[in-house]
């Protein structure tokens, strides 16, 4: 078990198999030592986490949904690393999209669910640049979608 996966186990997290793309795109693209991971939607146990922040979900519920997107990102990063998560050098950037009302302004609090998880799971390697933006809607009505860039060795 890799060092990062050991830490995930301590957190009670088992990475799922990397989800297959839902349309005409690839789950990740490697350019040099950077892996660009396609957006991962909020999902738990194979079920979409749906809702609109500021209408049917709180920021805390959104942060929990964002954590599931982060788990999906790590699953894709692991696949990109041939199954060896310890090849991840660092999380470079996350871009988080929050399905929210026009009045909702706590997108950063929602995406903190993913950012906090990356640091919990990867330590200093999990610290990253980030954007947290509102979206009028997201695929399948999910609450959150997050894409990421990882540096690998």
N, C-alpha and C positions, 0 to 999 in steps of 0.2 A: 504494500500500500504506500502510495506517495506521501510526502510530507503534507501537501495541501489536502489530500484526501483523508489523511489521518485527522487533520484539524476539522474537516467537514464532519467526519464521524463523531468527533467530540461534540460538535454542535448539533448532532442528531440529524444531519443532512446526508442523504445518499443521492448522488447525481443520477438522474434518469438517463436513458439512452438519448442521444441528441435527436430532437424532433426532425422529421423530414419536412422539406419545404411544402407549403400549401399551394404554391402556384409556380410560375415559370421564373425561378431564380435559384441560386445555390445558397446553402446555409452559411457558408463563409468563403472568403477569398483571401489567400495569402499573397502578400507582396513584400518581398524581402523578409524581414523579421517581424512584420506586422500582419496580424490576422484581423480582418474586418468581418465581424459577425452580424448577419442579418438580424432584423428586429425579432425579439422573442416576446411573445404575448403572455399576459398573465394567465397561468393555468396551474391547477393543482389536481393531482391524481387523474389526469386526462380530461379534466372538465374545465372549460373556460371560466375565468373569474370575470364576470361582466358587471357593468354598472357605470354610472356617471357621477364623478366626484362633484360635490356641491348639490346633488339632487338625490341620489339613492345610496351614496357611499360617503363615509367620513374620510378625512385625511389619513387617519390611523388604518382604516381598512384598505385604503389605497396603497399605503406603505407596505402592508402585508402582501398585497398583490404584486407590488414592484419587486419584492424579495423573490417571488416565484419566477419573475422574468429574469432576475439575476442568476438564479439557479439554472435556468435554460441557457443563459449566456455561457456559464461555466461548462455546461454539458457540451455545448458546441466548441468551446475552446479546447476541451479535452479531446474531442474528436479531431480537431485540427492538429493537435499535437500527437496524433497516433496513439491515443489512449494514455499518454503520460502527462498528467496535469502539471507536474513539476517542471515541465519545459516552459511554463508561463513565467516570464520575467516580471511583467507588471501589467496592470490594467491601465491603458493610456487614456481612454475617453469613453464615457457613456453618454448617449443621447436618449433622454426619456420623454415619451409622449404620454400625456395624461388625458383621458376622455373626461372632459369637465365642462361645466356650464361657463358661460361668459363671465359670470360674477365670481367664480372660484379663483382664488389667488394663491393657493397653497401647493402649487405644483412642486416646488422644491421639497416640501415636507413629504410629499408622496414619493418622489424619486430617492429621498434619503433612505427609504426601505431597501433599495438596491445598493446604494453607496455604502451604507452602514454594513450591510451583509458582506460586500466585497472586502472591506477592511477586516471584519471579523474572521472571514475565511482565509484571506491571503496576507494579512498583516500589512506591512508597508507596501508590498507589491500590489495591494488592492487600492491604494490611493490613486486618484485619477482626476482628470479634467472632466467637466460635465456641463450638459445643458438639460433643462427641465422645461418643457413647453406644453401648452394646452392644445388639445385637438377637439374639434367639434364632435367627432366620432372616430372610432377605431374599428378594425376588422372584427367581425363576429360580435360586436358590442362589448369587447373586452375593456377593462378599466385602464390597463397600462400596456405599452409596448416599449421595449428598450433595445437599442442596438449598441454594439460595443467594438472597441478597437483594443487588441491585446498585442503586446510585444512578446515574442517567444524566442527560444534558442533552438 
